[in-house]
Amino acid sequence: MNNVRFIIDEVKERGISVMRVFGDLDFEHRKDFAHHIDKLLSSENKKIVIDLTETARIFSIYIGTLVDVNQQAISQDKSLTILVSKKQKEFFEKLDMNSLLNIIQAK
């Protein structure tokens, strides 16, 4: 069984909430992911970041979820940024997700 951790941090003075994900996002963690996304979106901060740089595998179900989260953020007048590794950025680009999501490669 794959252990996944979600850590949410806030930088209130900058209006940012960040959720860092550690471990593989596979099918069995979708409810945990959704729960933490709800917590993230409930923040008063207007800038939302999901950091996937410590996630080696992401099942396809999460791609659609990220698009849904982006729509929810927009409806709340918030911005969503997805922070990814170089390999992940290439994957998202192959799926043409960079036209739907603000995807930024970590340095």
C-alpha positions in Angstrom: 0.0 0.0 0.0 1.3 3.4 -1.0 1.5 6.0 1.7 0.4 9.5 0.6 0.7 12.6 2.7 -0.9 16.0 2.1 0.4 19.1 3.8 -1.4 22.4 3.5 0.4 25.6 4.4 -0.8 29.2 4.3 1.1 32.3 3.7 -1.6 34.7 4.7 0.4 37.9 4.2 0.9 36.9 0.6 -2.6 35.5 0.2 -1.4 32.0 -0.7 -2.4 28.5 0.3 -0.2 25.6 -0.8 -1.0 21.9 -0.7 2.1 19.6 -1.1 1.5 16.0 -2.0 4.0 13.3 -1.1 3.7 9.8 -2.6 1.8 8.3 -5.6 -1.7 9.5 -6.4 -3.4 6.3 -7.2 -7.1 5.3 -7.2 -7.3 4.4 -3.5 -6.4 8.0 -2.4 -9.0 9.9 -4.4 -11.2 10.6 -1.4 -8.3 11.8 0.7 -7.2 14.0 -2.2 -10.8 15.4 -2.6 -11.0 16.1 1.2 -7.7 18.1 1.2 -8.7 20.0 -2.0 -11.9 21.0 -0.2 -9.8 22.3 2.7 -7.5 24.1 0.3 -10.4 25.8 -1.5 -12.1 26.8 1.7 -9.1 29.1 2.6 -9.7 32.8 2.4 -6.5 33.1 0.3 -6.9 34.0 -3.4 -3.9 32.1 -4.6 -4.0 28.3 -4.5 -1.0 26.1 -5.3 -0.9 22.4 -5.6 2.7 21.1 -5.4 3.0 17.7 -7.1 6.8 17.7 -7.3 7.1 14.9 -4.7 4.6 12.7 -6.6 6.1 10.1 -8.8 2.8 8.7 -10.3 -0.5 10.4 -10.9 -3.4 8.2 -12.1 -5.5 9.7 -14.9 -8.5 10.3 -12.6 -6.6 13.1 -10.9 -6.1 15.0 -14.2 -9.8 15.6 -14.6 -10.0 16.4 -10.9 -7.4 19.2 -11.3 -9.4 20.7 -14.2 -12.5 20.6 -11.9 -10.5 22.2 -9.0 -9.4 24.9 -11.4 -13.0 25.7 -12.3 -14.0 25.8 -8.7 -11.2 28.2 -7.9 -12.2 30.4 -10.8 -15.8 30.4 -9.6 -14.5 31.6 -6.2 -12.4 34.3 -7.8 -9.2 32.4 -6.9 -6.2 31.4 -9.1 -4.8 27.9 -9.2 -1.2 27.0 -10.0 0.0 23.4 -10.3 3.7 23.1 -9.4 5.4 20.1 -11.2 8.7 18.5 -11.9 10.3 18.6 -15.4 9.0 15.1 -16.2 5.5 15.9 -15.0 5.5 19.1 -17.1 6.3 17.1 -20.2 3.5 14.7 -19.3 0.9 17.5 -18.8 2.1 19.1 -22.1 1.5 15.8 -24.0 -2.0 15.9 -22.8 -2.3 19.6 -23.7 -3.3 20.4 -20.1 -1.2 23.5 -20.2 -4.0 25.1 -22.2 -6.5 24.3 -19.3 -4.3 24.7 -16.2 -1.6 27.1 -15.0 1.3 24.5 -14.8 4.7 25.7 -13.6 7.8 23.7 -13.5 9.7 23.8 -10.2 13.3 24.9 -10.4 
